[in-house]
Amino acid sequence: MFASPDSCPALVLNADFRPLSYFPLSLWPWQETVKAVFLDRVNIISEYEQVVRSPSFEMRLPSVISLKEFIPLARRPAFTRFNVFLRDRFSCQYCGEHQAAHDLTFDHVIPRSRGGRTTWDNVVAACQHCNLLKGNRLPKQAEMFPVTRPYQPTTFELQENGRAFPPNYLHHSWRDFLYWDSELESA
């Protein structure tokens, strides 16, 4: 079966064979992958059946590559809306319901108008209904308390949370590298 090279991204692993990122998944397009192979910056771990050719060269497209040099992860993740949602596992911290990222808002536990700051320790994911219901009130006034107290996560925690939300498409050659250390279910 012929597949377009554009449908053959490579999963990028760090030198320790862990993905550089789980959410979004660390993928490179085939052109960037082939360039990295020729520059001897990566090791090819697994390949697609898909072949690319030039007049003097032919190669199977890599499906999994590992960097030759280890890239240390940032100790402190960036404070972004998406990372707040990822920390809170895409769940409203008031009602506990899972939501799609586009349906979530973030809520200041202590409203900004009452001295609350926009920091890891004061912002939680909230569904639109709960955010409107809580409004500009303190948790005690609204009788709405976050399920989990807000905190600054580590990069490792965000990666672990990201593993629970796989992308829509996973090539079979990637699965061992994304879930190699997952606990196995006993039969």
C-alpha positions as MATLAB code, in Angstrom:
seq = 'MFASPDSCPALVLNADFRPLSYFPLSLWPWQETVKAVFLDRVNIISEYEQVVRSPSFEMRLPSVISLKEFIPLARRPAFTRFNVFLRDRFSCQYCGEHQAAHDLTFDHVIPRSRGGRTTWDNVVAACQHCNLLKGNRLPKQAEMFPVTRPYQPTTFELQENGRAFPPNYLHHSWRDFLYWDSELESA';
ca = [
       0.000    0.000    0.000;
       1.415    3.382   -0.996;
       1.318    6.098    1.634;
       2.255    9.693    1.114;
       5.518   10.593    2.874;
       3.557   13.417    4.525;
       1.606   10.769    6.441;
       4.825    9.300    7.869;
       6.027   11.451   10.773;
       8.747   10.133   13.065;
       8.352    9.786   16.808;
      11.311   11.620   18.352;
      12.899   10.102   21.440;
      15.520   11.699   23.629;
      18.851    9.892   23.977;
      17.355    7.995   26.962;
      14.633    6.615   24.632;
      11.811    8.614   26.226;
       9.675   10.882   24.025;
      10.735   14.523   24.116;
       7.099   15.360   24.788;
       3.901   13.409   25.266;
       1.408   16.200   24.784;
       1.748   17.306   22.113;
       3.541   14.175   21.003;
       7.084   14.834   19.779;
       6.841   14.203   16.049;
       8.957   15.412   13.145;
       7.846   15.505    9.503;
       9.664   13.117    7.185;
      11.807   15.872    5.612;
      13.208   16.997    8.969;
      13.794   13.378    9.971;
      15.719   12.540    6.781;
      17.831   15.678    7.200;
      18.675   14.716   10.808;
      19.665   11.205    9.634;
      22.033   12.652    7.009;
      23.516   15.083    9.533;
      24.109   12.087   11.852;
      22.135   13.688   14.707;
      19.759   10.746   15.275;
      19.641    6.959   15.396;
      16.950    5.149   13.425;
      15.038    2.829   15.749;
      12.141    1.741   13.520;
      11.046    2.328    9.935;
       7.895    2.552    7.845;
       7.441    0.448    4.729;
       7.325    3.753    2.797;
      10.450    4.454    0.725;
      11.704    7.809   -0.555;
      14.052    7.998   -3.527;
      16.345   10.401   -5.265;
      18.246    9.668   -8.497;
      21.158    8.246   -6.488;
      19.669    7.186   -3.159;
      16.794    5.262   -1.604;
      15.750    4.864    2.035;
      12.820    3.669    4.106;
      11.335    6.491    6.143;
      12.122    6.305    9.862;
       9.070    5.926   12.118;
      10.999    6.168   15.408;
      14.282    8.001   15.939;
      16.375    8.816   18.992;
      18.573   11.848   19.423;
      22.281   11.159   19.783;
      22.656   13.930   22.356;
      20.495   14.039   25.464;
      18.344   17.150   25.881;
      17.574   17.832   29.551;
      13.963   18.706   30.240;
      13.083   22.054   31.728;
      12.662   21.697   35.471;
       9.786   24.135   35.625;
       7.108   23.985   32.957;
       5.796   27.179   31.402;
       2.676   28.604   33.004;
       0.223   28.340   30.110;
      -3.496   27.747   29.854;
      -2.881   24.367   28.211;
      -0.436   23.273   30.936;
      -3.013   24.180   33.604;
      -5.533   21.957   31.779;
      -2.938   19.192   31.512;
      -2.048   19.474   35.219;
      -5.762   19.218   36.050;
      -6.196   16.330   33.586;
      -8.750   18.213   31.468;
     -11.251   18.087   34.338;
     -13.238   20.897   35.877;
     -11.825   21.329   39.353;
     -15.269   22.169   40.736;
     -17.619   19.520   39.304;
     -14.962   16.976   38.285;
     -16.259   16.481   34.721;
     -13.755   15.786   31.936;
     -13.907   18.368   29.153;
     -12.261   18.960   25.795;
      -9.598   21.679   26.007;
     -11.730   24.065   23.917;
     -14.595   23.695   26.428;
     -12.475   24.530   29.476;
     -11.727   27.922   30.961;
      -9.431   28.716   33.791;
     -10.641   30.128   37.050;
      -8.858   32.236   39.635;
      -9.670   30.456   42.920;
      -9.240   33.813   44.658;
     -10.590   36.267   42.058;
      -8.185   38.873   40.725;
     -10.549   41.612   41.875;
      -9.996   40.316   45.423;
      -6.208   40.206   45.217;
      -5.802   36.802   43.598;
      -2.881   36.398   41.231;
      -2.538   34.582   37.935;
      -0.161   31.884   39.186;
       0.023   28.098   39.359;
      -1.150   28.276   42.990;
      -4.334   30.227   42.240;
      -5.576   29.046   38.834;
      -7.543   25.871   38.081;
      -9.299   24.379   35.062;
     -13.054   24.959   35.157;
     -15.959   24.199   32.868;
     -17.829   27.252   31.647;
     -20.879   26.440   33.782;
     -18.912   26.222   37.051;
     -16.815   29.273   36.200;
     -19.990   31.336   35.692;
     -21.607   29.850   38.789;
     -18.618   30.721   40.995;
     -18.294   34.127   39.419;
     -16.359   36.741   41.344;
     -16.795   35.071   44.726;
     -14.339   33.411   47.090;
     -14.641   29.614   47.328;
     -16.241   29.811   50.777;
     -18.835   32.362   49.605;
     -19.702   30.282   46.542;
     -19.407   27.011   48.481;
     -17.265   25.770   45.582;
     -13.832   24.369   46.365;
     -11.349   22.903   43.867;
     -11.199   19.095   43.856;
      -7.411   19.404   43.931;
      -5.613   22.354   45.436;
      -3.762   24.227   42.666;
       0.033   23.817   42.613;
       3.002   24.173   40.302;
       3.570   20.799   38.613;
       6.910   19.430   37.498;
       7.671   18.772   33.850;
       7.654   15.062   34.719;
       4.094   15.316   36.131;
       2.851   17.041   32.984;
       4.470   14.349   30.848;
       2.865   11.618   32.937;
      -0.526   13.312   32.622;
      -0.003   13.696   28.871;
       0.493    9.950   28.518;
      -3.103    9.470   29.651;
      -4.377   11.454   26.644;
      -2.891    9.826   23.532;
      -3.292   11.575   20.190;
      -5.845   10.335   17.665;
      -3.245    8.456   15.654;
      -0.464    6.210   17.003;
       1.624    4.174   14.584;
       2.129    0.622   15.900;
       5.935    1.140   15.944;
       5.527    3.969   18.491;
       3.540    2.107   21.139;
       6.498    0.375   22.803;
       8.263    3.702   23.253;
       5.260    5.583   24.581;
       4.108    2.955   27.048;
       7.187    0.752   27.688;
       7.121    1.444   31.428;
       3.347    1.235   31.892;
       2.040   -1.234   34.444;
       0.793   -4.418   32.838;
      -2.634   -5.821   33.666;
      -2.655   -9.354   35.007;
      -4.928  -11.833   33.246;
];
